[in-house]
Amino acid sequence: MAESSQVIGSIAGSGLVFKDTLTIESFKDPKIPAVSLYISNFQKPLTERLASGKDFFTDPSYASVGCAKTVKGKISVGNEINKTPSGEEVFEESKSLLFKTLRVQRVYDADTNTVVYVSFNTRLDKNADNNKSRFKSSLCAVNLND
């Protein structure tokens, strides 16, 4: 979780007794606090972790990101945010002991005064990517005008 994130929802998913859990976290962009971000991702139940043996410390690594402007009026961004095409990271969360990380990156579109947030996964061992999660991403955009 991000330093100031909080879990705002927890939904039971698949499973008879021990279910997967879909968690929803909320946090503010650290450099644009008028924008709130919401991340949903799954956690495997303990029984499935124990049964898999080798993947005990691993959670699924696909997540979705949503965002909302939480104040009225135009928001100005100064030089405090990275305005390069690669943007900057606003969130990261380890999804395994060492090898997988969920990331949310902010990119600024100066022409439309819009911030775009994209979630994606990075992994050290590309061969262990059975569900091809490193090719999946999710994005949302917030226009900072009135």
C-alpha positions as CSV (number, residue, x, y, z in Angstrom):
1,M,0.0,0.0,0.0
2,A,1.1,3.6,-0.4
3,E,2.1,5.4,2.8
4,S,-1.2,7.2,3.2
5,S,-3.4,4.6,1.5
6,Q,-6.4,3.0,3.2
7,V,-8.5,0.0,2.4
8,I,-12.0,1.2,1.7
9,G,-13.5,-2.1,0.4
10,S,-12.9,-5.8,0.7
11,I,-15.1,-8.1,-1.5
12,A,-15.1,-11.9,-1.3
13,G,-14.4,-13.6,-4.6
14,S,-14.0,-17.2,-5.8
15,G,-13.9,-20.2,-3.4
16,L,-16.2,-22.3,-1.3
17,V,-14.9,-21.6,2.2
18,F,-11.6,-19.7,1.8
19,K,-12.2,-17.1,-0.8
20,D,-10.0,-14.8,-2.9
21,T,-10.4,-11.3,-1.7
22,L,-10.7,-8.2,-3.9
23,T,-9.4,-5.2,-2.0
24,I,-9.9,-1.6,-2.9
25,E,-7.4,0.9,-1.7
26,S,-7.7,4.7,-1.8
27,F,-4.9,7.3,-1.7
28,K,-4.2,10.8,-2.8
29,D,-1.6,11.7,-5.4
30,P,1.2,12.9,-3.2
31,K,2.0,15.9,-5.5
32,I,-1.6,16.6,-6.6
33,P,-3.7,16.0,-3.4
34,A,-6.9,17.2,-5.2
35,V,-6.8,13.8,-7.1
36,S,-7.7,10.6,-5.4
37,L,-6.7,7.3,-6.8
38,Y,-8.4,3.9,-6.3
39,I,-6.7,0.6,-6.8
40,S,-8.4,-2.8,-6.8
41,N,-6.4,-6.0,-6.7
42,F,-6.8,-9.6,-5.6
43,Q,-5.3,-11.5,-2.7
44,K,-5.1,-15.3,-2.7
45,P,-6.5,-17.1,0.4
46,L,-4.0,-18.8,2.8
47,T,-5.1,-22.3,1.8
48,E,-4.2,-21.6,-1.8
49,R,-0.9,-20.2,-0.9
50,L,-0.1,-23.3,1.2
51,A,-1.3,-25.7,-1.5
52,S,0.9,-24.0,-4.2
53,G,4.1,-24.4,-2.1
54,K,6.5,-22.5,-4.3
55,D,4.3,-19.4,-4.6
56,F,3.5,-18.8,-0.9
57,F,4.6,-15.2,-1.0
58,T,3.0,-14.4,-4.3
59,D,-0.3,-12.6,-5.0
60,P,-1.9,-12.1,-8.5
61,S,-0.3,-9.1,-10.1
62,Y,-3.0,-7.6,-12.2
63,A,-4.8,-4.6,-10.8
64,S,-7.0,-1.8,-11.9
65,V,-6.7,1.9,-11.2
66,G,-9.5,4.6,-11.1
67,C,-9.2,8.3,-10.3
68,A,-11.3,11.3,-9.4
69,K,-10.8,15.0,-9.0
70,T,-12.0,15.7,-5.4
71,V,-12.2,19.5,-5.4
72,K,-14.0,22.1,-7.5
73,G,-12.2,24.6,-9.7
74,K,-9.0,24.5,-11.8
75,I,-5.9,22.9,-10.4
76,S,-2.6,24.3,-11.3
77,V,0.5,22.0,-11.4
78,G,3.8,23.7,-11.2
79,N,7.2,22.3,-11.5
80,E,6.6,19.9,-8.7
81,I,5.5,17.1,-11.0
82,N,7.5,15.3,-13.7
83,K,6.3,16.5,-17.1
84,T,8.4,14.2,-19.2
85,P,6.7,11.5,-21.4
86,S,7.7,8.8,-18.9
87,G,6.1,10.6,-16.0
88,E,6.8,9.5,-12.4
89,E,5.8,6.8,-10.1
90,V,3.1,7.6,-7.5
91,F,2.5,4.1,-6.0
92,E,4.3,0.8,-5.8
93,E,3.4,-2.4,-4.0
94,S,5.3,-5.7,-3.9
95,K,3.2,-8.6,-5.2
96,S,5.8,-11.3,-4.3
97,L,8.7,-11.6,-1.9
98,L,11.3,-10.3,-4.4
99,F,10.2,-10.4,-8.0
100,K,6.9,-8.7,-8.8
101,T,5.8,-5.1,-8.2
102,L,2.5,-3.4,-9.0
103,R,3.2,0.2,-10.0
104,V,1.1,3.3,-10.8
105,Q,2.8,6.0,-12.9
106,R,1.5,9.6,-13.5
107,V,1.9,11.2,-16.9
108,Y,1.0,14.8,-17.5
109,D,-0.7,15.9,-20.8
110,A,0.1,19.7,-20.8
111,D,-2.0,20.3,-24.0
112,T,-5.2,19.4,-22.1
113,N,-4.1,20.0,-18.5
114,T,-4.9,16.4,-17.7
115,V,-3.1,13.8,-15.6
116,V,-3.1,10.2,-16.7
117,Y,-2.5,7.4,-14.3
118,V,-1.5,3.9,-15.6
119,S,-1.1,0.8,-13.5
120,F,1.2,-2.0,-14.6
121,N,3.4,-4.7,-13.3
122,T,7.2,-5.2,-13.4
123,R,8.9,-8.5,-12.7
124,L,12.4,-9.7,-12.5
125,D,11.8,-13.1,-14.0
126,K,9.8,-12.8,-17.2
127,N,9.7,-16.6,-17.7
128,A,7.5,-17.0,-14.5
129,D,4.8,-14.8,-16.1
130,N,2.2,-17.6,-16.8
131,N,-0.8,-15.3,-17.1
132,K,1.2,-12.6,-19.1
133,S,0.3,-10.0,-16.5
134,R,3.3,-7.9,-17.5
135,F,1.4,-7.1,-20.7
136,K,-1.7,-5.9,-18.9
137,S,-2.3,-2.3,-17.8
138,S,-5.1,-0.1,-16.7
139,L,-5.4,3.7,-16.9
140,C,-7.6,6.6,-15.9
141,A,-7.4,10.4,-16.6
142,V,-8.4,13.5,-14.7
143,N,-8.8,16.8,-16.4
144,L,-7.6,19.6,-14.0
145,N,-9.6,22.4,-15.5
146,D,-12.9,23.7,-14.1
